[in-house]
Amino acid sequence: MKAVQMDQHGGPEVLQYRDIAEPVAGPGQLLVDVYAASANPGEVKVRKGLRPEFLTAGFPHTMGRDFSGVVRAVGAGVTAFKPGDAVFGVLPLGVEGTAAETIAVDATIAAMKPAALSHVDAVAQALTGLTALYSMEDAGAVAKGETVLIHGGAGGIGSYAVQYARHRGARVITTASAHNHEYVKRLGAHEAIDYHVDDFTRIGPVCDVVLDSIGGDVQRRSLSVLKPGGRLVIIAASTKDAEGVRADVTILRPIVKRDRRHLERIAELAVSGAVKSPQITLMKLAESVEAHRLLESGRLRGKIVFELR
Ligand SMILES: NC(=O)c1ccc[n+]([C@@H]2O[C@H](COP(=O)([O-])OP(=O)(O)OC[C@H]3O[C@@H](n4cnc5c(N)ncnc54)[C@H](OP(=O)(O)O)[C@@H]3O)[C@@H](O)[C@H]2O)c1
């Protein structure tokens, strides 16, 4: 079977589309034929060697964090799924390996994929949805009537978070390049700020919650747009620069877990129409090098999804 692996850190060209042995489902595991997987910016950091904790088994390392597919077999002790079930999920934190035609995954990190949601849509909403739910529901506790600033509204996480914050009844402000303003407004943003020419801090301290998916200087400057009592939710690489600057706001760094309960919420929100898929760029697994180049541009709208079957 085919998979995308790397034998060393480096540029996109280290990614190899190659034949590897099929896995087997161990106790508590599912053997899943993958129909769709996505490319995530976090994987670029792993490829470059910036996240060594992901290389738990060393090289060769199989890429990919999320999947949607069909169960081919179940390991000992699995009762929640049976062969033929359509499932989707995200590998445990610190583990990669879904960029392959068939994978063995712990049943605990999978959820049933509703028939109304395609494999491509399920994977486009899996890691983005988990991140947005943990950030805005569990950590940020965004409430109706609150004002939320979402940085990078046109990105993978942003596309989900804008819709979800709007669904929770918030007033949504987002940063995006001008050519993405129509897109983010279609997703539900009330206001879009072109961060290239317009300093977002000009809005003043009007926000209850800021979602930071950018980091660096954006993270520190975001403090000034929070109301007293506001929450800065950080999912980007975290610096210490924002610490201790304002005693009247809370800084949150949610651990985005991979659990069935949240995946089921994602499925429910998708089926009800509350959250739709971001813009999707469909690619083949053999095009992973090109996918990483696109990710590295930092200008991708929505998600790259690999369609395998
Ligand atoms: N903590 C976690 O568990 C977790 C989970 C998932 C992801 N993440 C992290 O979250 C970050 C975002 O992920 P993603 O999938 O959304 O990335 P992405 O899809 O690659 O983001 C691309 C978007 O970023 C926007 N952007 C770039 N620079 C910006 C700036 N200065 N201000 C506002 N927008 C800017 C671009 O918007 P324009 O094209 O409009 O300029 C582009 O649409 C990554 O660092 C990722 O590693 C963390």
The ligand as an SDF file (V2000), in Angstrom:
LIG
                    3D

 48 52  0  0  0  0  0  0  0  0999 V2000
   -2.8470   24.0300   19.6000 N   0  0  0  0  0  0  0  0  0  0  0  0
   -3.3390   23.1020   18.7970 C   0  0  0  0  0  0  0  0  0  0  0  0
   -3.7510   22.0160   19.2250 O   0  0  0  0  0  0  0  0  0  0  0  0
   -3.4190   23.3940   17.3390 C   0  0  0  0  0  0  0  0  0  0  0  0
   -4.2250   22.5980   16.5130 C   0  0  0  0  0  0  0  0  0  0  0  0
   -4.2830   22.9030   15.1630 C   0  0  0  0  0  0  0  0  0  0  0  0
   -3.5340   23.9650   14.6740 C   0  0  0  0  0  0  0  0  0  0  0  0
   -2.7410   24.6900   15.5060 N   0  0  0  0  0  0  0  0  0  0  0  0
   -1.9270   25.8230   14.9960 C   0  0  0  0  0  0  0  0  0  0  0  0
   -2.7940   26.8690   14.6400 O   0  0  0  0  0  0  0  0  0  0  0  0
   -2.2010   27.6380   13.6000 C   0  0  0  0  0  0  0  0  0  0  0  0
   -3.2100   27.8840   12.4970 C   0  0  0  0  0  0  0  0  0  0  0  0
   -3.5570   26.6630   11.8660 O   0  0  0  0  0  0  0  0  0  0  0  0
   -4.3950   26.6770   10.5200 P   0  0  0  0  0  0  0  0  0  0  0  0
   -4.6170   25.2580   10.1210 O   0  0  0  0  0  0  0  0  0  0  0  0
   -5.5630   27.5760   10.6470 O   0  0  0  0  0  0  0  0  0  0  0  0
   -3.3120   27.3580    9.5330 O   0  0  0  0  0  0  0  0  0  0  0  0
   -3.4670   27.7590    8.0050 P   0  0  0  0  0  0  0  0  0  0  0  0
   -4.7380   27.2400    7.4570 O   0  0  0  0  0  0  0  0  0  0  0  0
   -2.2080   27.3440    7.3040 O   0  0  0  0  0  0  0  0  0  0  0  0
   -3.5050   29.3400    8.0640 O   0  0  0  0  0  0  0  0  0  0  0  0
   -3.3600   30.0420    6.8720 C   0  0  0  0  0  0  0  0  0  0  0  0
   -4.0390   31.3770    7.0530 C   0  0  0  0  0  0  0  0  0  0  0  0
   -3.2960   32.1940    7.9560 O   0  0  0  0  0  0  0  0  0  0  0  0
   -3.6100   33.5370    7.6490 C   0  0  0  0  0  0  0  0  0  0  0  0
   -2.5860   34.4340    8.1760 N   0  0  0  0  0  0  0  0  0  0  0  0
   -1.2430   34.3510    8.0010 C   0  0  0  0  0  0  0  0  0  0  0  0
   -0.6290   35.3700    8.6680 N   0  0  0  0  0  0  0  0  0  0  0  0
   -1.6140   36.0790    9.2860 C   0  0  0  0  0  0  0  0  0  0  0  0
   -1.6340   37.2300   10.1280 C   0  0  0  0  0  0  0  0  0  0  0  0
   -0.5040   37.8690   10.4800 N   0  0  0  0  0  0  0  0  0  0  0  0
   -2.8230   37.6800   10.5820 N   0  0  0  0  0  0  0  0  0  0  0  0
   -3.9680   37.0550   10.2410 C   0  0  0  0  0  0  0  0  0  0  0  0
   -4.0260   35.9730    9.4300 N   0  0  0  0  0  0  0  0  0  0  0  0
   -2.8600   35.4850    8.9590 C   0  0  0  0  0  0  0  0  0  0  0  0
   -3.7100   33.5740    6.1350 C   0  0  0  0  0  0  0  0  0  0  0  0
   -4.7160   34.5150    5.8590 O   0  0  0  0  0  0  0  0  0  0  0  0
   -4.7590   35.4220    4.5240 P   0  0  0  0  0  0  0  0  0  0  0  0
   -4.5120   34.4680    3.3690 O   0  0  0  0  0  0  0  0  0  0  0  0
   -6.1280   35.9800    4.5710 O   0  0  0  0  0  0  0  0  0  0  0  0
   -3.6570   36.4140    4.6530 O   0  0  0  0  0  0  0  0  0  0  0  0
   -4.1370   32.1290    5.7540 C   0  0  0  0  0  0  0  0  0  0  0  0
   -5.4820   32.0740    5.3410 O   0  0  0  0  0  0  0  0  0  0  0  0
   -0.9490   26.8600   13.1670 C   0  0  0  0  0  0  0  0  0  0  0  0
    0.1820   27.4520   13.7730 O   0  0  0  0  0  0  0  0  0  0  0  0
   -1.1760   25.4820   13.7190 C   0  0  0  0  0  0  0  0  0  0  0  0
    0.0250   24.7850   13.9490 O   0  0  0  0  0  0  0  0  0  0  0  0
   -2.6810   24.4440   16.8200 C   0  0  0  0  0  0  0  0  0  0  0  0
  1  2  1  0
  2  3  2  0
  2  4  1  0
  4  5  1  0
  4 48  2  0
  5  6  2  0
  6  7  1  0
  7  8  2  0
  8  9  1  0
  8 48  1  0
  9 10  1  0
  9 46  1  0
 10 11  1  0
 11 12  1  0
 11 44  1  0
 12 13  1  0
 13 14  1  0
 14 15  2  0
 14 16  1  0
 14 17  1  0
 17 18  1  0
 18 19  2  0
 18 20  1  0
 18 21  1  0
 21 22  1  0
 22 23  1  0
 23 24  1  0
 23 42  1  0
 24 25  1  0
 25 26  1  0
 25 36  1  0
 26 27  1  0
 26 35  1  0
 27 28  2  0
 28 29  1  0
 29 30  1  0
 29 35  2  0
 30 31  1  0
 30 32  2  0
 32 33  1  0
 33 34  2  0
 34 35  1  0
 36 37  1  0
 36 42  1  0
 37 38  1  0
 38 39  2  0
 38 40  1  0
 38 41  1  0
 42 43  1  0
 44 45  1  0
 44 46  1  0
 46 47  1  0
M  CHG  2   8   1  16  -1
M  END
$$$$
